Amino acid sequence: MSQPNQRQLSRRTLFAGAGTVGAAAAAVTLLPTVRVEAPTAPEQKQPPARGGGYHLSEHVRRYFKTTLI
């Protein structure tokens, strides 16, 4: 007795599936690996020895750009 709902696996389907699996495996091996690095703490700047703490930082540069005419 044969069951009408059961599909037969044809040779064409088998080779198409094997090709798809092979292509997927090749793509996975060729993809670059992602390396996760541990976050580093920001470097602490030492204050100047003779006082005076002014230094040209990014927010100061932005301010100076807004004052240009």
BALOBA-1460 file (C-alpha; in Angstrom, 3 decimals):
// residues 69
<rec num="1" residu="m" x="0.000" y="0.000" z="0.000"/>
<rec num="2" residu="s" x="1.346" y="3.401" z="-0.920"/>
<rec num="3" residu="q" x="0.425" y="6.557" z="0.867"/>
<rec num="4" residu="p" x="-0.508" y="9.434" z="-1.476"/>
<rec num="5" residu="n" x="0.695" y="12.227" z="0.862"/>
<rec num="6" residu="q" x="4.242" y="10.901" z="1.159"/>
<rec num="7" residu="r" x="6.668" y="12.711" z="-1.195"/>
<rec num="8" residu="q" x="9.395" y="10.878" z="-3.033"/>
<rec num="9" residu="l" x="12.904" y="12.279" z="-2.896"/>
<rec num="10" residu="s" x="14.116" y="12.756" z="-6.435"/>
<rec num="11" residu="r" x="17.745" y="12.791" z="-7.451"/>
<rec num="12" residu="r" x="17.446" y="16.412" z="-8.605"/>
<rec num="13" residu="t" x="16.131" y="17.522" z="-5.200"/>
<rec num="14" residu="l" x="18.872" y="15.605" z="-3.414"/>
<rec num="15" residu="f" x="21.659" y="17.243" z="-5.444"/>
<rec num="16" residu="a" x="20.087" y="20.698" z="-5.127"/>
<rec num="17" residu="g" x="19.930" y="20.312" z="-1.351"/>
<rec num="18" residu="a" x="23.514" y="19.056" z="-1.175"/>
<rec num="19" residu="g" x="24.667" y="22.008" z="-3.264"/>
<rec num="20" residu="t" x="22.840" y="24.452" z="-1.037"/>
<rec num="21" residu="v" x="24.349" y="22.947" z="2.106"/>
<rec num="22" residu="g" x="27.825" y="23.042" z="0.547"/>
<rec num="23" residu="a" x="27.466" y="26.670" z="-0.491"/>
<rec num="24" residu="a" x="26.257" y="27.629" z="2.970"/>
<rec num="25" residu="a" x="29.180" y="25.819" z="4.605"/>
<rec num="26" residu="a" x="31.659" y="27.577" z="2.295"/>
<rec num="27" residu="a" x="30.116" y="30.958" z="3.045"/>
<rec num="28" residu="v" x="30.342" y="30.398" z="6.788"/>
<rec num="29" residu="t" x="34.019" y="29.456" z="6.625"/>
<rec num="30" residu="l" x="34.878" y="32.499" z="4.503"/>
<rec num="31" residu="l" x="33.106" y="35.057" z="6.673"/>
<rec num="32" residu="p" x="35.427" y="37.146" z="8.835"/>
<rec num="33" residu="t" x="35.380" y="36.349" z="12.506"/>
<rec num="34" residu="v" x="34.246" y="38.966" z="14.985"/>
<rec num="35" residu="r" x="36.585" y="39.485" z="17.888"/>
<rec num="36" residu="v" x="35.138" y="40.923" z="21.044"/>
<rec num="37" residu="e" x="37.631" y="43.022" z="22.948"/>
<rec num="38" residu="a" x="37.275" y="43.897" z="26.585"/>
<rec num="39" residu="p" x="36.376" y="47.558" z="27.112"/>
<rec num="40" residu="t" x="39.237" y="49.676" z="28.382"/>
<rec num="41" residu="a" x="38.946" y="52.407" z="30.950"/>
<rec num="42" residu="p" x="39.472" y="55.949" z="29.643"/>
<rec num="43" residu="e" x="42.894" y="57.360" z="30.337"/>
<rec num="44" residu="q" x="42.975" y="59.710" z="33.319"/>
<rec num="45" residu="k" x="44.786" y="62.978" z="32.614"/>
<rec num="46" residu="q" x="47.045" y="64.393" z="35.286"/>
<rec num="47" residu="p" x="46.492" y="68.066" z="36.215"/>
<rec num="48" residu="p" x="49.356" y="70.439" z="35.434"/>
<rec num="49" residu="a" x="51.979" y="70.770" z="38.167"/>
<rec num="50" residu="r" x="51.763" y="74.605" z="38.414"/>
<rec num="51" residu="g" x="48.007" y="74.848" z="38.445"/>
<rec num="52" residu="g" x="46.227" y="76.180" z="35.372"/>
<rec num="53" residu="g" x="43.952" y="73.520" z="33.963"/>
<rec num="54" residu="y" x="43.100" y="74.980" z="30.557"/>
<rec num="55" residu="h" x="43.614" y="72.676" z="27.629"/>
<rec num="56" residu="l" x="42.178" y="72.736" z="24.143"/>
<rec num="57" residu="s" x="39.527" y="70.028" z="24.101"/>
<rec num="58" residu="e" x="36.846" y="69.095" z="21.600"/>
<rec num="59" residu="h" x="34.071" y="71.125" z="23.239"/>
<rec num="60" residu="v" x="36.340" y="74.208" z="23.364"/>
<rec num="61" residu="r" x="37.110" y="73.800" z="19.649"/>
<rec num="62" residu="r" x="33.372" y="73.613" z="18.900"/>
<rec num="63" residu="y" x="32.808" y="76.791" z="20.886"/>
<rec num="64" residu="f" x="35.524" y="78.637" z="18.982"/>
<rec num="65" residu="k" x="34.002" y="77.515" z="15.679"/>
<rec num="66" residu="t" x="30.646" y="79.018" z="16.684"/>
<rec num="67" residu="t" x="32.267" y="82.403" z="17.420"/>
<rec num="68" residu="l" x="33.752" y="82.767" z="13.941"/>
<rec num="69" residu="i" x="32.118" y="85.373" z="11.758"/>
